[in-house]
Amino acid sequence: MKKNKISKNWINKQHRDIYVRKSKIEGYRSRAAYKIEEINTKFKIFKNQTYVVDLGAAPGSWTQYLVNNYNNCKILTVDIKNLDPIPNCNHIVGDFTEEKIKERIKKFFDRRIDVIMSDMAINTTGNKGLDSLVTGELCLDAMKFSIELLSDSGTFVSKIFMGKSFNEIIELSKKYFKKTNIFKPPASRKDSKESFIISKFLR
């Protein structure tokens, strides 16, 4: 009964959500497309011919936004799930935290990367402390990887939760990037604990 009630509440919330309705009208795979759109509008992270890695890409709405709005970008999506094809991008099925997947990403590009963006998060367990900790570790791993591969003018964007690793993430960003911002886009649900870190320009 409890599961049925939760499921019904989720369905009702989806029906009321303007971003869900908008995503269906505009052909996006999820409402998350509007999060990256709002991040990009505020921080100007994309342009034509951008080299991009999209971590935790499924179902692909962040990359959809990029493909729909910018030309001649070289895009690599990475997720443990398969991804329905998106024009003009390549996909790796695998766990980003594994070294073999990181090596495949490195070999894919013929120059330094302009943007590494990550919407990676674990499936929620109900333990908010654990969820934020593990998602924070994913963010830290992705940030350390981005420091190796980004161009000097590159940008790292990642989901981030308040938790034990939050300060460590901020400190690492400020150490290696000239600009660090925390932003909760309007498309992020008010009851969600997520925000996004935007780190720009390697030191």
C-alpha positions as a printed Julia matrix, in Angstrom:
203×3 Matrix{Float64}:
  0.0    0.0     0.0
  2.8    2.39    0.92
  4.61   1.74   -2.39
  1.38   2.28   -4.31
  0.82   5.59   -2.51
  4.39   6.76   -3.25
  4.0    5.73   -6.9
  0.69   7.59   -7.19
  2.18  10.71   -5.62
  5.12  10.56   -8.06
  2.77  10.24  -11.04
  0.68  13.19   -9.83
  3.83  15.28   -9.37
  4.95  14.42  -12.91
  1.59  15.51  -14.34
  1.8   18.86  -12.53
  5.45  19.49  -13.47
  5.72  22.14  -16.21
  9.21  20.94  -17.15
  7.95  17.38  -17.7
  5.18  18.67  -19.96
  7.6   20.96  -21.78
 10.11  18.14  -22.35
  7.43  15.99  -23.99
  6.37  18.83  -26.29
  9.95  19.68  -27.29
 11.09  16.07  -27.67
 13.56  15.83  -24.79
 13.98  12.5   -23.04
 13.69  14.04  -19.58
 13.14  17.34  -17.79
 16.88  17.4   -16.97
 17.48  19.1   -20.33
 16.26  22.35  -18.79
 18.75  22.11  -15.94
 21.71  22.15  -18.31
 19.99  24.81  -20.42
 19.66  27.08  -17.38
 23.23  26.36  -16.29
 24.48  27.22  -19.77
 22.39  30.4   -19.97
 23.93  31.65  -16.74
 27.53  30.46  -17.15
 28.02  30.28  -20.95
 29.74  26.9   -21.09
 28.93  25.76  -24.65
 29.7   27.05  -28.13
 29.98  25.55  -31.6
 32.72  22.93  -32.12
 32.89  22.15  -28.41
 34.5   18.88  -27.26
 32.3   17.39  -24.53
 32.15  14.37  -22.23
 28.73  13.67  -20.7
 29.09  11.38  -17.64
 26.03   9.61  -16.27
 24.38  10.59  -19.54
 21.3    8.34  -19.62
 18.67   8.93  -20.85
 20.58  11.57  -22.82
 18.71  14.84  -22.41
 21.82  16.92  -21.59
 23.46  15.79  -24.81
 20.19  16.31  -26.69
 20.21  19.95  -25.59
 23.78  20.36  -26.8
 23.13  18.71  -30.19
 19.94  20.75  -30.71
 21.62  24.09  -30.07
 25.27  23.88  -31.17
 27.0   22.76  -34.37
 29.97  20.49  -35.04
 30.52  19.4   -31.44
 32.44  16.24  -30.65
 30.48  14.48  -27.91
 31.12  11.31  -25.95
 28.42  10.03  -23.59
 29.22   7.56  -20.8
 26.8    5.57  -18.65
 26.41   2.12  -17.12
 23.18   1.92  -19.16
 22.86   1.74  -22.91
 21.61   4.88  -24.62
 19.23   5.24  -27.52
 21.3    6.79  -30.32
 21.67  10.58  -30.46
 22.84  12.11  -33.75
 26.5   13.1   -33.96
 27.64  11.59  -30.67
 29.27   8.37  -29.48
 28.44   6.32  -26.39
 30.46   4.14  -24.02
 28.55   1.64  -21.89
 30.46   1.21  -18.67
 31.26   2.39  -15.18
 33.18   5.68  -15.31
 34.97   4.89  -12.04
 36.8    1.98  -13.74
 40.22   2.85  -15.13
 39.56   1.03  -18.41
 36.6    3.33  -19.1
 38.67   6.42  -18.31
 41.33   5.21  -20.73
 38.73   4.77  -23.46
 37.57   8.35  -22.91
 41.12   9.67  -23.16
 41.75   7.78  -26.41
 38.56   9.06  -28.03
 39.69  12.71  -28.24
 42.52  14.1   -30.32
 42.94  17.21  -28.16
 42.04  18.59  -24.75
 38.33  18.67  -23.82
 36.27  21.85  -23.46
 33.52  20.61  -21.13
 33.15  17.63  -18.83
 29.65  17.46  -17.39
 28.34  14.94  -14.91
 24.84  14.16  -13.75
 26.07  10.99  -12.03
 24.32   9.92   -8.84
 23.58   6.63   -7.16
 20.06   5.28   -7.01
 18.69   6.73   -3.78
 18.71   4.37   -0.8
 16.56   6.47    1.53
 19.65   7.21    3.62
 20.3   10.86    2.72
 23.72  10.89    4.36
 24.88   7.85    2.4
 23.36   9.1    -0.84
 25.09  12.48   -0.59
 28.4   10.87    0.39
 28.5    8.43   -2.54
 27.3   11.04   -5.05
 29.96  13.39   -3.66
 32.62  10.74   -4.28
 31.45  10.44   -7.88
 31.73  14.21   -8.26
 35.25  14.21   -6.79
 36.33  11.4    -9.11
 34.94  13.23  -12.14
 36.56  16.51  -11.09
 40.0   14.91  -10.67
 39.58  13.35  -14.09
 38.6   16.71  -15.59
 41.74  18.35  -14.2
 43.77  15.91  -16.31
 41.85  16.39  -19.56
 40.3   19.86  -19.74
 41.77  22.67  -21.79
 42.94  25.75  -19.89
 39.63  27.48  -20.68
 37.58  24.35  -19.97
 34.58  23.88  -17.7
 33.58  21.13  -15.29
 29.88  20.84  -14.36
 28.58  18.31  -11.87
 25.66  17.45   -9.66
 26.48  17.97   -6.01
 24.63  17.34   -2.73
 25.2   18.93    0.63
 27.05  16.42    2.78
 30.4   15.34    4.2
 32.25  15.66    0.89
 30.79  19.07   -0.05
 33.6   21.18    1.44
 36.26  18.88   -0.02
 34.75  19.32   -3.48
 34.68  23.11   -3.14
 38.29  23.21   -1.89
 39.51  21.04   -4.76
 37.69  23.21   -7.28
 39.13  26.43   -5.9
 42.6   24.91   -5.88
 42.56  23.94   -9.57
 40.04  26.32  -11.16
 39.95  30.11  -11.26
 36.17  30.29  -10.93
 33.89  28.13   -8.77
 30.13  28.56   -8.52
 27.32  26.59   -6.88
 23.99  26.94   -8.65
 20.55  25.4    -8.24
 18.76  25.87  -11.57
 15.03  26.68  -11.47
 14.34  23.37  -13.25
 15.72  21.49  -10.23
 12.79  20.54   -8.03
 12.46  22.57   -4.84
 12.32  19.44   -2.69
 15.52  18.09   -4.28
 18.78  18.5    -2.35
 20.79  18.72   -5.56
 22.76  21.7    -6.74
 25.44  21.93   -9.41
 29.06  22.99   -9.22
 30.42  24.93  -12.17
 34.23  25.1   -12.24
 35.84  27.18  -14.98
 39.35  27.98  -16.25
 42.13  25.72  -15.01
 44.85  27.42  -13.0
